[in-house]
Amino acid sequence: MLSKPKKSSIFAVILLLLVNTSYYWEGLLNLFAFPVFFALIIVYIFVGIQLIRLVFLAFKERFADKVKNISIIISLVSMTLIFIKPNGIIDFDKLQGKDLIIAGSEGVANCTTTLKLKENNNFIFRSVCFGLTDIKGTFIKRNDTIFFEEKSILINNEDFYKFGILKRNNNKGNKSETFILYLNQKDSIGYPLSVFQNTLID
């Protein structure tokens, strides 16, 4: 059986791996996102308490136990990296390519929606509202219209937006841009997102 120091270091390493790969799996959790994040926080606190205990025992033993010392180093490094970089050491979003369009909106109960169109014709649509969902795919630009090809599995089985149109507003000299998402050609209302960055559509 594994000793407590070994178990503590293994938990710390697993936690570090989960944090640093969250970019790829957190968007699949949907309503389970916040419970999972809460569970990870509990594990982090638990490992932290175990680490403090191990350090105290190691001091009493004058660091004579090599296995315990290695476990302390592994746990300490893992916990420190998580504390300094809670979103992960590597920014995987930047590795996906340069952002050409960033648009978003904030609704009731602090629900937020963010859309990013990348230079490699990929898009990332993130919705945070009592859960977290990422939808990824590719897009095609035709004039001021963006057509989406969704490649993610939608947990709620809802249809994703088929296209979006950029609209410019010039109200009393205040210029702004809105990117409106449409489910289909019959959708006359759309879902408006405020544009924060646009280097794709002139």
Secondary structure as the mmCIF struct_conf table of DSSP 4:
data_model
#
loop_
_struct_conf.conf_type_id
_struct_conf.id
_struct_conf.beg_label_comp_id
_struct_conf.beg_label_asym_id
_struct_conf.beg_label_seq_id
_struct_conf.end_label_comp_id
_struct_conf.end_label_asym_id
_struct_conf.end_label_seq_id
HELX_RH_AL_P HELX_RH_AL_P1 LYS A 4 ASN A 20
TURN_TY1_P TURN_TY1_P1 THR A 21 THR A 21
HELX_RH_AL_P HELX_RH_AL_P2 SER A 22 TRP A 25
HELX_RH_3T_P HELX_RH_3T_P1 GLU A 26 LEU A 28
STRN STRN1 ASN A 30 ASN A 30
TURN_TY1_P TURN_TY1_P2 LEU A 31 PHE A 32
HELX_RH_AL_P HELX_RH_AL_P3 ALA A 33 LYS A 60
TURN_TY1_P TURN_TY1_P3 GLU A 61 PHE A 63
HELX_RH_AL_P HELX_RH_AL_P4 LYS A 66 ILE A 84
TURN_TY1_P TURN_TY1_P4 PRO A 86 ASN A 87
BEND BEND1 ILE A 89 ILE A 90
HELX_RH_AL_P HELX_RH_AL_P5 PHE A 92 LEU A 95
TURN_TY1_P TURN_TY1_P5 GLN A 96 GLN A 96
STRN STRN2 ASP A 99 GLU A 106
HELX_RH_3T_P HELX_RH_3T_P2 VAL A 108 ASN A 110
STRN STRN3 THR A 112 LYS A 118
TURN_TY1_P TURN_TY1_P6 GLU A 119 ASN A 120
BEND BEND2 ASN A 121 ASN A 121
STRN STRN4 ASN A 122 VAL A 128
BEND BEND3 CYS A 129 GLY A 131
STRN STRN5 LEU A 132 ARG A 142
TURN_TY1_P TURN_TY1_P7 ASN A 143 ASP A 144
STRN STRN6 THR A 145 GLU A 150
BEND BEND4 SER A 152 SER A 152
HELX_LH_PP_P HELX_LH_PP_P1 ILE A 153 LEU A 154
TURN_TY1_P TURN_TY1_P8 ILE A 155 ASN A 156
HELX_LH_PP_P HELX_LH_PP_P2 GLU A 158 TYR A 161
STRN STRN7 PHE A 163 ASN A 171
TURN_TY1_P TURN_TY1_P9 LYS A 172 GLY A 173
STRN STRN8 ASN A 174 TYR A 182
BEND BEND5 LEU A 183 ASN A 184
TURN_TY1_P TURN_TY1_P10 GLN A 185 LYS A 186
BEND BEND6 SER A 188 ILE A 189
STRN STRN9 TYR A 191 ASN A 198
BEND BEND7 THR A 199 LEU A 200
#
